Amino acid sequence: MSKLISINQSLSELVGLAQKSNQKAQLALYDKFSGKMLGVCRQYIKDLQFAEDVMITSFHKAFQNINKYEPYGSFEGWLRRIMVRECISYLRIQKNKFNVVEIKDYYFTQPASTTDLSTSDIIQTAVDQLPIGCKTIFNLYVVEGYKHREISELLHVSIGTSKSQLAHAKKLLKSSLANLNNTHNGTQ
């Protein structure tokens, strides 16, 4: 008789069962974390379908390597690191990988209507419009909390490049959000 797996079981029980290749436990972990992890992938990958593909690939890798998970650390944090690394691998394959774009050469497009968007949607739209290198480093530094040294090792760039890409990202976001605010308030 097969034992039913509840998504409400303790996380440590689910992880333990998943480490024994229990597919129901793996599905319960997927159901529990897929929404958050898609959000992580979406921060790096603009296209939702590609973000979903990367998320699924990341879960597959996580379940293949779940025996490497140490129970004294956060499972969600462990899974999140896998997602971020897989997103970076995906971005490396893309043709526009980590290009430095001067702020004067880059212009944001405005969303069709900012009145229909929430604040988080407006911010996500602005982040999505960043050049890929700036966006990746911005997410790693601001969202994930990586230090410049860690980013330089992860992306195989210098610490100076990491810092300058972050500075470019901040300038571009500030400009974009100011333009959106001015447009929304009718001052332009």
C-alpha positions in Angstrom: 0.0 0.0 0.0 1.5 3.4 -1.0 1.7 6.1 1.6 0.1 9.4 0.6 2.3 12.4 0.6 0.8 15.6 1.9 2.2 19.0 0.9 1.6 19.9 4.5 4.1 17.4 5.8 7.2 18.9 7.4 9.7 20.1 4.9 12.4 17.8 6.4 10.2 14.8 5.9 9.5 15.7 2.3 13.2 16.3 1.6 14.1 13.0 3.3 11.6 11.1 1.1 12.8 13.0 -2.0 16.3 11.9 -1.2 15.1 8.3 -1.4 13.8 9.1 -5.0 10.2 9.3 -3.9 8.5 10.9 -6.8 5.4 12.0 -4.8 7.7 13.8 -2.3 9.5 15.4 -5.3 6.1 16.6 -6.7 5.1 17.9 -3.3 8.4 19.9 -3.1 7.8 21.2 -6.7 4.3 22.2 -5.8 5.5 24.0 -2.6 8.3 25.9 -4.2 7.6 26.3 -7.9 5.8 29.7 -7.6 8.6 31.3 -5.7 11.3 29.7 -7.9 9.5 30.9 -11.1 9.7 34.4 -9.5 13.4 33.9 -9.1 13.9 32.8 -12.7 11.7 35.6 -13.9 13.9 38.2 -12.3 16.7 37.1 -14.6 14.8 36.0 -17.7 12.2 38.3 -19.3 10.3 35.8 -21.3 8.0 33.8 -19.1 8.2 30.6 -21.2 12.0 30.6 -21.0 11.9 31.3 -17.3 9.6 28.3 -16.8 11.9 26.1 -18.9 14.9 27.2 -16.8 12.9 26.6 -13.6 11.9 23.1 -14.6 15.5 22.3 -15.6 16.7 23.6 -12.2 14.2 21.4 -10.4 15.4 18.4 -12.4 19.0 19.2 -11.4 18.0 19.8 -7.8 16.3 16.4 -7.6 19.3 14.7 -9.2 21.6 16.3 -6.6 19.2 16.3 -3.6 21.5 14.0 -1.7 24.1 16.8 -1.6 21.6 19.0 0.3 22.8 19.4 4.0 19.8 19.5 6.4 21.3 22.2 8.6 20.9 24.8 5.8 17.7 26.2 4.3 16.3 24.0 1.6 14.6 27.0 -0.1 18.0 28.8 -0.1 19.7 25.8 -1.6 17.1 25.5 -4.3 17.2 29.2 -5.0 21.0 29.1 -5.5 20.4 26.3 -8.1 17.8 28.4 -9.8 20.1 31.5 -10.0 23.0 29.5 -11.3 20.8 27.8 -14.0 19.5 31.3 -15.0 23.1 32.5 -15.4 24.0 29.4 -17.5 21.0 30.1 -19.7 21.9 33.8 -20.1 25.5 32.8 -21.0 24.2 30.9 -24.0 22.2 33.9 -25.2 23.8 36.0 -27.9 23.7 39.3 -25.9 25.5 37.9 -22.8 26.8 40.5 -20.4 27.3 43.4 -22.7 28.3 46.7 -21.1 26.0 49.4 -22.5 26.7 53.1 -21.8 23.8 54.9 -20.3 23.8 57.6 -23.0 23.4 54.8 -25.6 20.5 53.1 -24.0 16.9 54.2 -23.9 13.9 52.7 -22.2 10.6 52.1 -23.9 7.6 53.1 -21.9 4.9 50.5 -21.0 1.6 51.1 -22.9 -0.2 52.3 -19.8 1.3 52.8 -16.4 -2.2 53.4 -14.9 -3.0 49.7 -15.3 0.2 48.4 -13.7 1.0 47.9 -10.0 4.2 49.4 -8.5 5.9 46.0 -8.6 4.9 45.6 -12.2 6.3 49.0 -13.1 9.6 48.2 -11.3 9.8 44.7 -12.9 9.2 46.3 -16.3 12.0 48.8 -15.7 14.3 45.9 -14.5 13.4 43.8 -17.6 14.5 46.7 -19.9 18.0 46.8 -18.4 20.8 45.4 -20.6 21.4 41.8 -19.7 24.7 42.3 -17.9 23.3 45.1 -15.8 20.1 43.2 -15.0 22.0 40.1 -14.0 24.4 41.9 -11.7 21.6 44.1 -10.3 19.6 41.0 -9.4 22.6 39.1 -7.9 23.6 42.1 -5.8 20.4 43.7 -4.8 17.9 40.8 -4.8 20.1 37.8 -4.0 22.6 39.6 -1.7 25.8 38.5 -3.4 28.9 40.5 -2.9 30.9 41.8 -5.8 33.7 39.2 -5.3 31.1 36.4 -5.5 29.5 37.9 -8.6 32.9 38.2 -10.3 33.6 34.6 -9.6 30.1 33.4 -10.6 30.0 35.4 -13.9 33.8 35.3 -14.7 34.1 39.1 -14.8 36.3 41.4 -12.8 35.1 43.0 -9.6 35.4 46.4 -11.3 33.0 45.2 -14.1 30.5 44.0 -11.5 30.6 47.4 -9.7 30.3 49.4 -12.9 27.5 47.2 -14.2 25.6 47.7 -10.9 26.2 51.5 -11.2 24.9 51.5 -14.8 21.8 49.5 -13.7 21.1 51.9 -10.8 21.4 55.0 -13.1 19.2 53.4 -15.8 16.5 52.4 -13.3 16.5 55.8 -11.6 16.1 57.5 -15.0 13.4 55.0 -16.2 11.4 55.3 -13.0 11.7 59.1 -12.9 10.4 59.1 -16.5 7.6 56.8 -15.7 6.7 58.9 -12.6 6.8 62.1 -14.6 4.6 60.6 -17.3 2.2 59.1 -14.8 1.9 62.5 -12.9 1.4 64.4 -16.1 4.5 66.5 -15.8 5.8 65.5 -19.2 
